Amino acid sequence: MKKSTIATGICCHQKTHSLLRSWLALFLWAISFLILSYPSLAVAATTNLLGGAIQGADLNLTMSNALVSTFAGSAGVSGSADGVGADARFNLPSAITTDGANLYVADTYNYTIRKIAIATGTITTMAGVAGAEGSADGVGSIARFYRPLGITTDGVNLYVADTYNHTIRKIVIATGMVTTIAGVAGVEGSSDGTGATARFNLPYGLTTDGANLYVPDLSNHTIRKIVIATGTVTTIAGAAGAPGSSDGVGVDARFNTPSQITTDGANLYVADLVNHTIRKIVIATGVVTTLAGSANVSGLTDGTGSIARFSLPYGITTDGANLYVSEAGNVNETIRKIVIATGAVTTVAGSAGEPGSADGSGSVARFRNPEGMTTDGVNLYVTDQQSHTIRKIKNITSPYPNLLGGAVLGRDLDLTISNVFVTTLAGTAGVAGSADGTGSETRFSYPADMTTDGANLYVADYYNNTIRKISIATGTVTTLAGSAGTVGSANGIGPAARFNAPFGITTDGVNLFVVDCYNHTVRKIVIATGAVTTLAGAAGVLGSTDGAGAAARFNYPEGITTDGANLYVADTYNHAIRKIVIATGQVTTPAGTAGGTRSAGGAGAPPRFPYSRGNSYGRRQRVCHRYR
């Protein structure tokens, strides 16, 4: 009896497992069918792509942790060139979206749509031809646009508000095929309808919940909805030709020149430009309320709800927990944050009434007409329109909250003679060279200094005249900038750049800063792109002059560290400590006197230093000039 019961149990389990396997196979087939039929579902499921941004991770940007850098383009220099990072050119870019791997930019006055690979900073022109306006559909460079000001994506397609054509365009990302899905080129109006029967009057922004597009129709003062599958256009809020600021349901509400829009899937959030407010629309009911700001009252007041003040809010995006708003029009020139749950408004970057293009943290950074915004779930990206650049805003407290001076602080390593175990992470003892690779396969030649951002090590490879990168997790070594055995001072991307005895290195998490000893300069390297520029000093010209950028002089500088806003340099043969404001390149001498004696000053006297061989934990034991 017992044996029979056990046998029956086994049989039962076998049947159960067989049934489960059948159901699992059916489930997997169904999922595969859905993904093949609707590829956007795969994107949304894996990346939280919604509203043309990656949502689900709170960026938690504040004035104290937001670090602004220039990701692509060169401040004040317009153009249309493709390239990497600072080599590329834009012409008044206005809107931006992302699928998580790439950024897509409406390059308004180039009449083109540009693509930026986030991992490499490589910029290409995806559709349209620079300087050639028009409305033609077609693939890539055959298509034409006329001042596009809005863009969003569902991960498979891009959707463009082709503003001055009064149309909505679709671009298949995989092929570059451009079609017009709503409106008629050159014909303005406010009619609802399907496809070419609908009319728009300067459609400005664009967002999507995956099934529908939502468009602020700027000069109609309305919010329009387009069903992607059918092209059917309806007006969901506001009344055409009737500007105002009243809250209400659907067509009873009023807007005044609504510009950009975003969604968290349940609600729409609108930058109501001339009302100086941020509006909320419940998608299910059409109820419109004012989330922050006070209609017709401009200003730069942080606060909650109607206490806060904005001045011409243009761009808007969300990480799912917060809204980020850009203020342009040469007034506030700031980036604001709104906590969706409470309506609390704070300023995270920029300074009111001070337009510019300076990189830096929080209020040190400057913008010149920031408009479009998106997030890849890690960083915020902004089209800085009149600077002709794409800016990146990173939370420098995440994921390594204690990054300071080129090291991750805040944890006691508690090393003692009894618990230390030393291994060789990269290179082979006694064997010099320049080979990249993993672990002992790699070669260095007198590596002089090292820094970290928590994920990678960065090495000043002194005799190779290069900057090397080591992945801490894998030990993989690559050459980030410079060319082994080639001396010089040229700026450029990666191997195109040249160094002459790089001796000290530090990082703020976004950039590397290198003291290029024999060039008597301080260099900057954008980690994401490998773009190298000279921040201060003039190659081959030694001296001790304070000043901005190339006007300053150094004398065989060696050590360097940072507090996030400034660099501090051990200017060895000047016997001085120099300070460089990262945002401006302004160099001053806070300690020591160039050419002074090597003894410490007394009370009230300026300090004196012997050869200053490093200013971070007494690292340097030699002088690059003597050592070379």
C-alpha positions in Angstrom: 0.0 0.0 0.0 2.8 2.4 0.9 4.6 1.5 -2.3 1.5 2.1 -4.4 0.9 5.4 -2.7 4.5 6.6 -3.4 4.2 5.4 -7.1 0.9 7.3 -7.5 2.5 10.4 -6.0 5.3 10.3 -8.4 3.0 9.8 -11.3 0.9 12.7 -10.1 3.9 14.9 -9.8 5.1 13.9 -13.3 1.7 14.9 -14.7 1.7 18.1 -12.8 5.3 19.0 -14.1 4.2 18.1 -17.6 1.2 20.3 -17.4 3.3 23.2 -16.0 5.8 22.8 -18.8 3.0 23.0 -21.4 1.6 26.2 -19.8 5.1 27.7 -19.6 5.7 26.9 -23.2 2.4 28.5 -24.1 3.2 31.6 -22.0 6.6 32.0 -23.5 5.1 31.7 -27.0 2.6 34.4 -26.2 5.2 36.7 -24.8 7.4 36.1 -27.9 4.4 36.9 -30.2 3.6 40.1 -28.4 7.2 41.3 -28.5 7.6 40.4 -32.2 4.2 42.1 -33.0 4.8 45.1 -30.7 8.5 45.7 -30.3 7.8 48.8 -28.2 6.6 46.5 -25.4 10.0 44.9 -25.1 11.6 48.4 -24.8 9.1 49.5 -22.2 9.3 46.3 -20.2 13.1 46.4 -19.9 13.9 50.1 -19.6 10.8 52.0 -18.2 10.7 54.1 -21.3 7.8 56.5 -21.0 7.2 60.0 -22.3 10.4 60.0 -24.2 12.5 59.5 -21.1 13.7 56.6 -18.8 11.6 56.7 -15.7 11.5 54.8 -12.4 14.8 56.1 -10.9 14.7 59.3 -8.8 17.5 61.5 -10.1 17.3 63.4 -6.8 19.1 66.5 -8.2 19.7 69.4 -5.8 21.7 72.6 -6.0 24.5 70.9 -4.0 24.8 67.7 -6.0 24.0 68.7 -9.6 27.1 68.8 -11.8 26.7 70.4 -15.2 29.0 69.5 -18.1 28.9 70.1 -21.9 28.1 66.7 -23.5 28.1 67.7 -27.2 28.9 70.8 -29.2 31.0 73.8 -28.4 29.5 76.8 -26.6 28.8 79.7 -28.8 29.8 77.9 -32.0 27.0 77.0 -34.4 27.2 74.6 -37.3 26.1 71.2 -38.5 29.2 69.0 -38.3 28.9 65.4 -37.1 31.6 64.2 -34.8 32.4 63.2 -31.2 31.5 65.5 -28.3 33.0 69.0 -28.7 33.9 68.4 -32.3 30.2 68.3 -33.3 28.1 71.4 -34.1 24.5 72.3 -33.6 22.4 75.3 -34.6 19.9 76.3 -31.9 18.9 72.8 -30.8 15.5 72.9 -29.1 14.2 69.5 -28.1 15.6 66.1 -27.0 14.4 62.6 -26.2 16.1 59.2 -25.5 15.5 55.5 -25.7 18.1 54.9 -23.1 21.0 54.1 -25.4 20.8 57.2 -27.6 19.7 60.8 -27.5 17.7 62.2 -30.3 17.8 66.0 -30.9 15.6 68.3 -32.9 18.4 70.6 -34.3 15.9 73.3 -35.1 17.8 75.8 -37.3 19.7 73.0 -39.1 16.3 71.6 -40.0 17.6 68.1 -39.0 17.2 65.3 -36.5 20.5 64.3 -34.8 21.4 61.1 -33.0 23.9 61.0 -30.1 25.2 57.6 -28.8 25.3 58.1 -25.0 28.2 55.7 -24.5 30.6 57.3 -26.9 29.2 60.9 -27.5 29.3 60.2 -31.3 26.9 62.5 -33.1 25.3 61.7 -36.5 22.6 63.3 -38.6 19.7 60.9 -38.8 17.2 62.8 -41.0 17.0 66.0 -43.0 19.8 68.1 -44.5 21.5 71.0 -42.7 20.3 74.3 -44.1 17.6 72.7 -46.3 14.1 73.4 -45.1 11.1 71.7 -46.5 8.4 69.1 -45.8 9.3 66.1 -48.0 8.9 62.6 -46.6 11.6 60.0 -47.3 14.5 58.2 -45.9 17.3 60.0 -44.0 18.7 62.9 -46.0 15.9 62.8 -48.5 13.4 64.0 -45.8 13.0 67.7 -45.0 11.9 69.6 -41.9 11.1 73.2 -41.1 12.2 74.3 -37.7 11.3 71.2 -35.7 10.8 72.1 -32.0 9.5 68.9 -30.4 10.5 65.3 -30.3 9.7 62.1 -28.4 10.1 58.3 -28.8 8.4 55.0 -28.0 11.6 53.1 -28.5 10.8 52.1 -32.1 9.9 55.4 -33.7 10.6 59.0 -33.2 7.8 61.5 -33.3 8.6 65.1 -34.3 6.6 68.3 -33.9 7.6 69.9 -37.2 6.6 73.2 -35.9 6.8 75.6 -38.8 5.3 73.0 -41.2 2.4 72.7 -38.7 2.7 68.9 -38.9 3.6 65.8 -36.8 6.2 63.5 -38.4 7.2 59.9 -37.7 10.7 58.5 -38.1 11.4 54.8 -37.9 14.6 54.6 -35.9 15.8 51.4 -37.6 15.5 52.8 -41.1 15.3 56.5 -40.9 12.1 56.5 -42.9 10.2 59.8 -42.3 6.4 60.1 -42.9 3.8 62.8 -42.0 1.2 61.3 -39.7 -1.0 64.4 -39.0 -1.5 67.9 -40.4 -0.7 69.3 -43.8 2.6 71.1 -44.4 2.3 74.9 -44.6 -1.4 74.8 -43.6 -2.2 76.1 -40.1 -5.5 75.7 -38.3 -7.2 74.0 -35.3 -9.4 71.3 -36.9 -9.6 67.9 -35.3 -9.6 64.9 -37.7 -7.6 62.0 -38.9 -4.2 62.4 -40.5 -4.1 65.1 -43.2 -7.6 66.4 -42.3 -6.3 67.7 -38.9 -4.7 71.1 -38.5 -2.2 72.5 -36.1 -0.8 76.0 -35.5 2.8 75.8 -34.4 2.8 72.4 -32.6 5.7 72.8 -30.1 6.3 69.9 -27.7 5.5 66.2 -27.9 5.2 63.3 -25.5 3.8 59.8 -25.6 2.4 57.1 -23.3 3.0 54.5 -26.0 -0.4 54.5 -27.5 -1.0 58.2 -28.0 0.9 61.4 -28.7 0.1 64.5 -26.8 1.0 67.9 -28.4 1.0 71.4 -27.0 -0.4 73.3 -30.0 1.4 76.6 -29.2 -0.6 79.3 -31.1 -3.9 77.5 -30.6 -3.3 77.5 -26.8 -4.5 73.9 -26.7 -3.4 70.3 -25.9 -4.0 67.9 -28.7 -4.1 64.1 -28.6 -3.1 61.8 -31.5 -3.9 58.1 -31.5 -0.8 56.6 -33.0 -2.5 53.6 -34.5 -5.0 55.7 -36.5 -3.7 59.2 -36.7 -6.9 60.5 -35.2 -6.4 64.0 -33.7 -8.6 65.5 -30.9 -8.4 68.5 -28.6 -8.3 67.3 -25.0 -7.8 70.6 -23.2 -8.0 74.3 -23.9 -10.0 76.1 -26.6 -8.4 77.2 -29.9 -7.8 80.9 -30.1 -8.7 81.5 -26.5 -5.6 82.1 -24.3 -6.1 82.1 -20.6 -5.1 80.5 -17.3 -8.2 79.0 -15.8 -8.3 75.4 -14.5 -11.2 73.2 -15.5 -12.1 70.1 -17.4 -11.0 69.6 -21.0 -12.1 72.5 -23.3 -13.2 74.6 -20.2 -9.5 75.0 -19.2 -7.3 77.7 -20.7 -3.6 77.8 -21.5 -1.4 80.7 -22.8 1.2 79.5 -25.3 1.9 76.0 -23.9 5.4 74.9 -25.0 6.7 71.5 -23.8 4.9 68.5 -22.3 5.7 65.2 -20.5 3.8 62.3 -18.9 4.2 59.7 -16.2 1.5 57.6 -17.8 -1.4 58.8 -15.6 -1.0 62.5 -16.0 0.3 65.1 -18.5 2.5 67.9 -17.3 2.6 71.1 -19.4 5.0 74.0 -19.3 2.5 76.9 -19.8 5.0 79.4 -21.1 3.4 82.8 -20.9 1.4 82.0 -17.8 4.7 81.1 -16.0 3.1 78.0 -14.6 3.3 74.2 -14.7 -0.1 72.6 -15.4 -1.3 69.0 -14.7 -3.8 67.1 -16.8 -5.3 63.9 -15.6 -5.4 61.8 -18.7 -8.4 59.7 -17.7 -10.7 62.7 -16.9 -9.2 65.7 -18.7 -9.1 67.6 -15.4 -6.6 70.5 -15.6 -5.0 72.0 -12.5 -2.1 74.3 -11.8 0.6 72.3 -10.1 3.1 75.1 -9.5 3.5 78.8 -10.0 0.9 81.6 -10.2 -0.6 82.7 -13.5 0.8 85.8 -15.0 3.3 86.3 -12.1 6.9 85.7 -13.1 9.9 85.3 -10.8 12.4 82.9 -9.4 11.0 81.9 -6.0 11.4 78.4 -4.7 8.4 77.1 -2.7 5.4 74.8 -2.8 2.6 75.1 -5.4 1.4 78.6 -6.0 4.1 80.1 -3.8 6.8 79.2 -6.4 7.5 81.5 -9.3 8.8 80.7 -12.8 9.8 82.9 -15.7 9.0 81.5 -19.1 9.2 77.7 -18.4 10.0 76.1 -21.7 11.1 72.5 -21.3 9.9 69.8 -19.0 10.6 66.1 -18.4 10.1 63.6 -15.5 12.0 60.7 -13.9 8.6 59.5 -12.5 9.0 61.1 -9.1 10.0 64.6 -10.0 9.5 67.1 -12.9 12.5 69.0 -14.2 11.8 72.3 -15.8 14.0 74.6 -17.9 13.5 78.4 -17.9 14.7 80.3 -20.8 14.0 83.7 -22.5 17.2 85.3 -21.1 15.5 85.8 -17.7 16.0 83.0 -15.2 18.2 80.6 -17.3 17.8 77.9 -14.7 16.8 74.3 -14.2 14.1 73.8 -11.6 12.8 70.6 -9.9 9.2 69.9 -8.8 8.4 67.0 -6.5 5.2 65.6 -8.1 3.7 64.4 -4.8 4.0 67.7 -3.0 4.5 70.4 -5.7 7.7 71.6 -3.9 9.9 73.6 -6.3 13.6 74.0 -5.9 16.4 75.3 -8.2 19.0 72.7 -9.1 21.3 74.5 -11.6 22.0 77.9 -13.0 21.8 81.5 -11.7 18.9 83.8 -12.4 19.6 86.6 -14.8 23.2 85.4 -15.6 23.2 83.7 -19.0 26.3 81.9 -20.0 27.8 78.5 -20.9 30.0 77.7 -17.9 30.1 74.1 -16.7 30.2 73.5 -13.0 28.1 72.5 -10.0 24.7 74.0 -9.1 24.7 77.8 -9.2 28.2 77.9 -10.7 26.8 76.5 -14.0 25.4 78.8 -16.6 22.8 78.3 -19.4 21.8 80.3 -22.4 18.2 79.6 -23.3 17.9 76.0 -22.1 14.8 74.4 -23.7 14.3 70.6 -24.2 15.1 68.0 -21.5 15.1 64.3 -21.1 16.7 61.7 -18.8 18.2 58.2 -19.4 17.5 57.3 -15.8 21.0 58.3 -14.7 21.6 61.8 -16.0 19.5 64.8 -17.1 20.2 66.1 -20.7 19.3 69.7 -21.7 19.4 71.4 -25.1 21.2 74.7 -24.3 19.7 76.4 -27.3 21.7 79.6 -27.7 24.9 78.0 -26.6 24.4 75.5 -29.5 25.2 72.6 -27.1 23.8 69.6 -25.3 24.4 69.8 -21.6 24.5 66.9 -19.1 23.5 67.2 -15.4 24.8 64.5 -13.2 24.1 63.8 -9.5 27.6 63.7 -8.2 26.5 62.0 -5.0 25.4 58.9 -6.9 26.4 56.1 -7.2 29.5 57.0 -5.2 28.3 59.6 -2.7 31.6 60.4 -1.2 33.7 61.0 -4.3 36.1 63.8 -3.4 39.6 64.7 -4.4 39.7 61.8 -6.8 39.0 59.1 -4.2 35.8 57.6 -2.7 35.9 58.7 1.0 33.8 57.9 4.0 34.7 54.3 4.8 37.5 53.3 7.1 39.6 50.8 5.2 41.1 49.7 8.6 44.3 48.4 7.0 46.9 46.9 9.3 50.1 44.9 8.8 48.3 41.8 9.8 45.3 42.1 7.5 46.7 43.6 4.3 47.0 41.4 1.2 48.7 42.9 -1.8 48.0 41.8 -5.4 48.9 43.2 -8.8 45.8 44.4 -10.6 47.4 45.3 -13.9 50.8 45.2 -15.6 53.8 42.9 -15.0 56.6 43.9 -12.5 59.8 45.1 -14.2 58.3 44.9 -17.7 57.6 48.3 -19.3 55.4 48.9 -22.4 52.1 50.3 -23.5 49.9 47.3 -24.4 46.2 47.4 -23.5 44.5 44.2 -22.3 43.6 42.5 -19.0 45.6 42.2 -15.9 49.2 41.0 -16.4 48.9 41.2 -20.2 49.0 45.0 -20.0 52.0 47.2 -19.8 52.8 50.6 -18.3 55.8 52.8 -18.4 56.5 54.6 -15.1 52.8 55.3 -14.1 53.0 58.4 -12.0 49.6 58.9 -10.5 46.1 57.5 -10.2 42.5 58.5 -9.4 39.1 56.8 -9.3 35.4 57.5 -9.8 34.5 54.4 -7.9 34.1 52.2 -11.0 37.3 52.8 -12.8 40.9 53.7 -12.1 42.5 56.4 -14.3 46.3 56.4 -14.6 48.8 59.1 -15.6 51.1 56.8 -17.6 54.1 59.2 -17.4 56.7 57.8 -19.9 54.0 56.7 -22.4 52.5 60.2 -22.4 49.0 58.7 -22.1 46.0 58.4 -19.8 44.9 54.9 -19.1 41.7 53.5 -17.8 41.3 50.3 -15.7 38.0 48.7 -15.0 38.1 47.8 -11.3 35.6 45.0 -11.8 37.5 43.2 -14.7 41.0 44.6 -14.7 40.6 45.6 -18.3 43.0 48.3 -19.3 42.4 50.7 -22.2 44.1 53.9 -23.4 41.7 56.8 -22.9 43.8 59.6 -24.3 47.1 60.2 -25.9 49.3 58.0 -28.1 52.1 55.9 -26.5 55.6 57.2 -27.1 54.3 60.4 -28.9 55.0 63.7 -27.2 53.0 66.8 -27.8 50.4 69.2 -26.6 47.5 68.9 -29.1 43.9 68.9 -27.9 41.6 66.3 -29.5 39.6 63.1 -28.9 41.3 60.1 -27.4 44.4 59.1 -29.4 44.4 62.4 -31.3 45.4 64.3 -28.1 49.0 64.6 -27.0 50.7 65.0 -23.6 54.2 65.6 -22.4 54.9 63.9 -19.1 51.4 63.7 -17.5 52.3 63.5 -13.8 49.2 64.1 -11.7 45.5 63.3 -12.2 42.2 63.7 -10.4 38.5 63.5 -11.2 35.1 65.0 -10.3 33.3 62.0 -11.6 32.6 63.6 -15.0 36.0 64.9 -16.1 39.6 64.0 -15.5 42.1 66.8 -14.8 45.7 66.2 -15.6 48.8 68.2 -14.7 50.8 68.0 -18.0 54.2 68.6 -16.4 56.5 69.3 -19.3 53.8 71.3 -21.1 53.3 73.4 -18.0 49.6 73.1 -18.4 46.5 71.6 -16.8 44.4 69.5 -19.1 40.7 68.4 -18.9 39.4 65.1 -20.3 35.7 64.4 -20.6 35.4 60.8 -19.4 32.4 59.9 -21.6 34.0 61.0 -24.8 37.8 61.2 -24.3 37.8 64.8 -25.4 40.9 66.6 -24.3 41.2 70.4 -23.8 43.7 72.6 -22.1 42.0 74.2 -19.1 44.9 76.5 -18.0 48.4 77.4 -19.0 50.1 77.6 -22.4 52.0 74.6 -23.8 55.8 75.0 -23.5 55.5 78.4 -21.7 56.5 78.4 -18.1 55.9 81.1 -15.6 53.9 82.0 -12.5 51.3 84.4 -13.8 47.8 84.2 -12.4 45.0 84.7 -14.9 42.2 82.9 -16.8 42.9 79.9 -19.0 45.8 80.3 -21.4 46.8 83.6 -19.7 48.0 81.7 -16.6 51.5 80.2 -16.3 52.9 77.2 -14.4 56.4 75.8 -13.8 56.5 72.0 -13.9 53.2 71.4 -12.0 52.9 67.9 -10.5 50.2 67.3 -8.0 46.5 68.0 -8.4 43.2 67.4 -6.4 39.7 68.8 -6.5 36.8 69.7 -4.2 34.3 69.5 -7.1 34.3 73.2 -7.9 38.0 74.0 -7.9 41.3 72.3 -8.7 44.3 72.7 -6.4 47.7 72.3 -8.1 51.2 71.7 -6.6 53.2 74.1 -8.9 56.5 72.4 -8.1 59.1 74.8 -9.4 57.1 77.9 -8.4 57.0 76.6 -4.8 53.3 77.4 -4.7 49.8 76.0 -4.5 47.6 77.2 -7.3 43.8 77.2 -7.4 41.8 76.9 -10.6 38.0 77.5 -10.7 36.8 74.7 -12.9 33.9 76.6 -14.4 36.0 79.6 -15.6 39.6 78.4 -15.7 40.6 81.3 -13.5 44.0 80.6 -11.8 45.1 82.2 -8.5 47.8 81.5 -6.0 46.3 81.0 -2.5 49.5 79.8 -0.9 53.2 80.3 -1.5 55.0 82.8 -3.6 56.5 82.0 -7.0 60.2 82.0 -6.8 60.1 82.5 -3.0 62.3 80.8 -0.4 61.7 77.3 0.6 61.0 77.9 4.3 57.6 78.2 6.0 56.4 81.7 6.6 56.0 82.9 10.2 52.9 84.5 11.8 51.3 86.9 9.3 53.8 86.0 6.6 52.9 84.2 3.4 53.8 80.5 3.5 56.7 79.1 1.6 57.0 75.6 0.2 59.9 73.5 -1.0 59.4 71.6 -4.3 55.6 70.9 -3.9 55.4 67.3 -5.1 51.7 66.6 -4.7 48.9 67.8 -2.5 46.9 64.6 -1.9 48.2 62.6 1.0 51.8 63.4 0.2 51.9 61.2 -2.8 54.8 62.5 -4.9 58.3 61.4 -4.0 60.1 62.8 -7.0 60.0 65.8 -9.3 58.9 65.2 -12.9 61.5 67.6 -14.2 64.4 65.9 -12.5 62.9 62.4 -13.0 62.5 62.8 -16.7 
